[in-house]
Amino acid sequence: MTTHRIDDARARLDAVARPDGLRDETGELLAADLVAAVAAAFVDEMDAGEAGAGEVLLGHDRAGLPAELAAAVVRGVQARGATIVDLGACPTDLARFASGRLATPAIMIAAGPGPDGAVGLGFLRAGAEDLTVHTGLDAVLDRAAHYLAEGLAPVASPASLREVDLLPDYAATLLALVDLAGIRPLTVVVDAGHGAAAVTIPAVFGTDSGPGSSPAAGTTPLPITVIPLSFDAGADAEGRPQEIDPFDPGSLVDLRNAVVANAADLGLGFDSDAGRCVVIEENGVLVDPSAIGALLARRAIARERARRPGPVAAPDTAPDILVAHSLIVSLRVPETIEAAGAIPVRTESAPALLRARMRDDGAVFGCGHAADYYFREFCDSGSGLLAALNLLAELGGQAHPLSELAVEFSPYARSGEISSPVEDLPDAYAGIVEAYTGVAEFDELDGLTVTGMTSADEPFWWFNVRPSQTEPLLRLTVEAATPAAMIRVRDEVLALIRGE
């Protein structure tokens, strides 16, 4: 009977397991007993419990999360003799900052939009290293299955809970990483999406949204006027919009309209945990996340070159500086990295895998495809706010509008990410390979990437198809030298996928 109970428990865990944590799309599978069992197992695997007399950080991305989830994490951690250090409502990058600063493992609870949206748990080893299927998550789930089936055994040492406020240190650290001295006055519309950015934006830019507000103790006032949208944190906020998403125009309507209505220099939109930052230029047009990534990569390379001792290298020479990028970002990203004399490192698209590659290779920056940007100097964390500060420094340091910068870094035509339902993934792949054999090259680093074998006088093109981790969908991204070539390839591939 015990074996059957453990098997049943593991099946419940597998239903919410993802490569980089746990995620419940229904809001019904991450029950309190399951969460407590996983939290207890995490303590054991991190040696943070009774034997280690250690601590575990706990953060969540916004107010209004189901209280039983946090209570279950606390119960599981304390049952194994570890102390909970409660970070409160915070973005994921603050939890990473805390894990790195305090050298302490962490659990982060994150939620999707709306009261009935998806809920997930992420885990960090001490030092802000992701716990994934490649770095020990399966061992946690195996142990959790036993706790879920048999109950949590008590420990001799009583555990406790304490709260810590690292928000001032977080804000000061971000501002110390970006030189905003001397920038021109800027007006910025910020859509916090009722999420964690509602906490961190005031800490960095000041509670006064006007220019000259003092963001953090001891810092110079910034000539930035912030126009806030959706800062009423919490899942029960009336009129809560859907999650900010660069691939969903409907999620950006309010932000785009506010930028134009207020004659703002730009708009910044943050997802619920403030890990991603979507950018709108002054005309209300979305800036391709790859364009922002290319710009940030160039800044990171220049900053790393300036940081190194000895004679300053030529501006186009940085042969041992690495920058990681998802394989489905624009070709402009690796082109920009190479033009700056650095080395592009092509990675899988999953954020945890990109961060792991950054950490392994010592890359100074990482560029995802979905407005996610990663910084070595910030524990390899994806920080929407640090990306935004770098963009403000770049824009405020010159007189041109953001739309001109966007054109410089967006020379090619891109489709965005297009999802199609599929019943038979191998069959869909086979159809694509058959159609493009002889006219394209293939690689399977992440899904299937197909690159056209074009002549010098033909527009280049490539596309990637990869399955969703959570739904029976195939996601397509196409890029080409011209809009006509992109549309042709996009329509051809969609017809193959959808059987049209």
Secondary structure, DSSP 8 states (H G I E B T S, - for coil): -HHHHHHHHHHHHHTTEETTEEEESSSSSS-HHHHHHHHHHHHHHTT-STTTT-EEEEEESSTTS-HHHHHHHHHHHHHTT-EEEEEEE--HHHHHHHHHHHT--EEEEEE-SSTTS-EEEEEEETTTEE--TTTTHHHHHHHHHHHHHH-----SS---EEE---HHHHHHHHHHHS--TT---EEEEEE-TTSTHHHHHHHHH-SS-STT---STT-----EEEEEES-S-STT-TT------TT-GGGGHHHHHHHHHTT-SEEEEE-TTS-BEEEEETTS-B--HHHHHHHHHHHHHHHHHHHSSSS---TT--TT-EEEEETTS-THHHHHHHHTT-EEEEE-SSHHHHHHHHHHHT-SEEE-SSSBEEEGGGTTEE-HHHHHHHHHHHHHTSSS-HHHHHHHT--SEEEEEEEEE-S-HHHHHHHHHHHHBTTEEEE-SSSEEEEE---TTS--EEEEEEE-SSSSEEEEEEEESSHHHHHHHHHHHHHHHHT-
